[in-house]
Amino acid sequence: MASSQRAYVHTKDRGNIPINLYVINLAPSGYGKGLSTGMLEDITKEFRNYFMNVTFPTLLDQNLKNLSAQRASLSHTRTNSLNMKN
């Protein structure tokens, strides 16, 4: 989406680089794929850490409880028998 809005990352050694991971994957040898990927990982590092350590475990816990309740209703068993926290 950002690349469709013509967003760029300005670097000291490479100039303006378009924000688009797909282009990086298709780039020829010597294009700077490793450098570009490293820059994008640095930019998204805080988001990734927060998502993996806070958001993901919270949603995982909620969705596992919902999924166990749905499956229990389909198999006519009780969710308490699955030894899950309430």
Backbone as numpy.savetxt, mean C-alpha at the origin, in Angstrom:
# Nx Ny Nz CAx CAy CAz Cx Cy Cz
-2.80 8.51 -10.99 -3.62 9.71 -10.99 -2.76 10.96 -10.99
-1.70 10.97 -10.19 -0.85 12.15 -10.13 -0.19 12.43 -11.47
0.17 11.37 -12.21 0.82 11.58 -13.50 -0.14 12.18 -14.52
-1.44 11.88 -14.39 -2.41 12.48 -15.32 -2.59 13.97 -15.06
-2.15 14.43 -13.90 -2.20 15.85 -13.58 -0.85 16.52 -13.85
0.03 15.79 -14.51 1.36 16.27 -14.90 2.21 16.69 -13.70
2.15 15.89 -12.65 2.97 16.15 -11.46 4.38 15.61 -11.70
5.36 16.31 -11.15 6.76 15.93 -11.31 7.46 15.96 -9.96
8.53 15.18 -9.86 9.43 15.26 -8.73 10.69 15.93 -9.25
11.08 17.03 -8.64 12.29 17.75 -9.07 13.48 17.21 -8.30
14.49 16.74 -9.02 15.70 16.21 -8.39 16.89 17.08 -8.78
17.91 17.05 -7.96 19.11 17.84 -8.23 19.89 17.29 -9.41
19.96 15.96 -9.52 20.80 15.38 -10.56 20.04 14.94 -11.81
18.74 14.73 -11.73 17.98 14.25 -12.88 16.98 15.27 -13.42
16.78 16.37 -12.74 15.79 17.35 -13.18 14.39 16.91 -12.77
13.41 17.20 -13.61 12.02 16.83 -13.32 11.76 15.40 -13.78
11.22 14.59 -12.87 10.88 13.20 -13.18 9.38 13.05 -12.99
8.66 12.54 -14.02 7.21 12.36 -13.84 6.90 11.31 -12.79
5.83 11.54 -12.06 5.41 10.60 -11.03 4.58 9.51 -11.70
5.21 8.36 -11.89 4.49 7.26 -12.51 5.33 5.99 -12.38
4.92 5.09 -11.51 5.67 3.86 -11.29 5.68 2.97 -12.53
4.62 2.98 -13.30 4.55 2.12 -14.48 5.63 2.51 -15.48
5.83 3.78 -15.66 6.88 4.26 -16.57 8.25 3.83 -16.07
8.45 3.88 -14.78 9.73 3.46 -14.22 9.99 1.99 -14.52
8.97 1.15 -14.41 9.13 -0.28 -14.69 9.48 -0.55 -16.14
9.00 0.26 -17.05 9.24 0.04 -18.48 10.47 0.78 -19.00
11.10 1.56 -18.18 12.23 2.37 -18.62 13.41 1.50 -19.03
14.18 1.95 -20.03 15.35 1.19 -20.46 16.49 1.28 -19.44
17.49 0.46 -19.64 18.65 0.45 -18.77 19.32 1.82 -18.75
19.73 2.25 -17.57 20.40 3.55 -17.44 19.47 4.71 -17.20
18.19 4.47 -17.12 17.20 5.53 -16.93 17.18 6.04 -15.50
17.65 5.25 -14.56 17.63 5.66 -13.16 16.49 5.05 -12.39
16.13 3.82 -12.75 15.00 3.15 -12.08 15.27 2.97 -10.59
16.48 2.56 -10.24 16.81 2.35 -8.82 16.74 3.65 -8.05
17.28 4.71 -8.62 17.24 6.02 -7.98 15.81 6.52 -7.84
15.02 6.39 -8.90 13.63 6.86 -8.87 12.80 6.07 -7.87
12.99 4.75 -7.84 12.25 3.92 -6.90 12.64 4.27 -5.47
13.92 4.49 -5.23 14.38 4.89 -3.90 13.77 6.21 -3.46
13.67 7.15 -4.39 13.06 8.45 -4.06 11.60 8.28 -3.71
10.87 7.47 -4.49 9.45 7.27 -4.21 9.25 6.54 -2.88
10.14 5.61 -2.56 10.05 4.93 -1.27 10.30 5.90 -0.13
11.23 6.85 -0.31 11.47 7.86 0.71 10.25 8.76 0.90
9.59 9.11 -0.20 8.42 9.99 -0.14 7.26 9.30 0.57
7.07 8.01 0.30 5.92 7.30 0.84 6.23 6.53 2.13
7.44 6.65 2.65 7.87 5.86 3.82 6.98 6.09 5.05
6.68 7.33 5.37 5.86 7.61 6.56 4.45 7.05 6.41
3.88 7.22 5.21 2.55 6.66 4.96 2.57 5.14 5.10
3.56 4.50 4.47 3.65 3.04 4.50 3.79 2.53 5.94
4.65 3.16 6.72 4.84 2.74 8.11 3.56 2.88 8.92
2.88 4.01 8.77 1.63 4.22 9.50 0.58 3.20 9.07
0.47 2.99 7.75 -0.52 2.05 7.24 -0.25 0.64 7.75
1.00 0.19 7.66 1.33 -1.18 8.04 1.27 -1.41 9.55
1.57 -0.37 10.35 1.62 -0.54 11.81 0.34 -0.13 12.54
-0.49 0.70 11.93 -1.70 1.19 12.61 -2.97 0.80 11.85
-3.08 1.27 10.61 -4.32 1.08 9.85 -4.57 -0.39 9.52
-3.58 -1.06 8.96 -3.76 -2.44 8.53 -4.14 -3.38 9.67
-3.43 -3.36 10.81 -3.84 -4.26 11.90 -5.26 -3.99 12.42
-5.65 -2.71 12.47 -6.99 -2.36 12.94 -8.05 -2.90 11.99
-7.88 -2.67 10.70 -8.84 -3.15 9.72 -8.83 -4.67 9.62
-7.66 -5.26 9.77 -7.57 -6.71 9.75 -8.38 -7.32 10.89
-8.24 -6.78 12.08 -8.98 -7.28 13.24 -10.49 -7.15 13.02
-10.93 -5.99 12.53 -12.36 -5.77 12.28 -12.89 -6.73 11.21
-12.14 -6.86 10.13 -12.61 -7.70 9.02 -12.58 -9.18 9.37
-11.63 -9.62 10.17 -11.60 -11.02 10.58 -12.82 -11.36 11.43
-13.20 -10.45 12.32 -14.39 -10.68 13.14 -15.64 -10.75 12.26
-15.76 -9.83 11.29 -16.91 -9.84 10.39 -16.93 -11.10 9.54
-15.78 -11.48 9.01 -15.69 -12.67 8.17 -16.04 -13.93 8.97
-15.55 -14.02 10.20 -15.85 -15.20 11.01 -17.35 -15.27 11.32
-17.98 -14.12 11.56 -19.42 -14.11 11.83 -20.20 -14.54 10.59
-19.78 -14.07 9.41 -20.46 -14.46 8.17 -20.32 -15.96 7.91
-19.12 -16.47 8.07 -18.89 -17.89 7.82 -19.61 -18.76 8.86
-19.64 -18.28 10.09 -20.35 -19.03 11.12 -21.84 -19.08 10.81
-22.40 -18.00 10.31 -23.83 -18.00 9.98 -24.12 -18.92 8.80
-23.18 -19.04 7.89 -23.37 -19.94 6.75 -23.27 -21.41 7.17
-22.40 -21.68 8.13 -22.22 -23.07 8.54 -23.03 -23.40 9.79
-23.83 -22.45 10.26 -24.70 -22.63 11.43 -23.92 -22.96 12.71
-22.76 -22.33 12.86 -22.00 -22.50 14.10 -21.91 -21.15 14.79
-21.43 -21.15 16.00 -21.32 -19.92 16.77 -19.93 -19.34 16.61
-19.82 -17.98 16.55 -18.52 -17.33 16.41 -17.68 -17.51 17.65
-18.29 -17.72 18.83 -17.51 -17.90 20.05 -16.67 -19.17 19.99
-17.08 -20.11 19.19 -16.32 -21.35 19.10 -15.03 -21.19 18.30
-14.81 -20.01 17.72 -13.61 -19.78 16.92 -12.46 -19.20 17.76
-12.66 -19.06 19.07 -11.63 -18.55 19.99 -11.09 -17.19 19.56
-11.96 -16.30 19.18 -11.55 -14.95 18.81 -11.91 -13.99 19.92
-11.12 -12.92 20.02 -11.39 -11.90 21.03 -12.66 -11.16 20.66
-13.41 -10.72 21.66 -14.61 -9.92 21.41 -14.28 -8.47 21.44
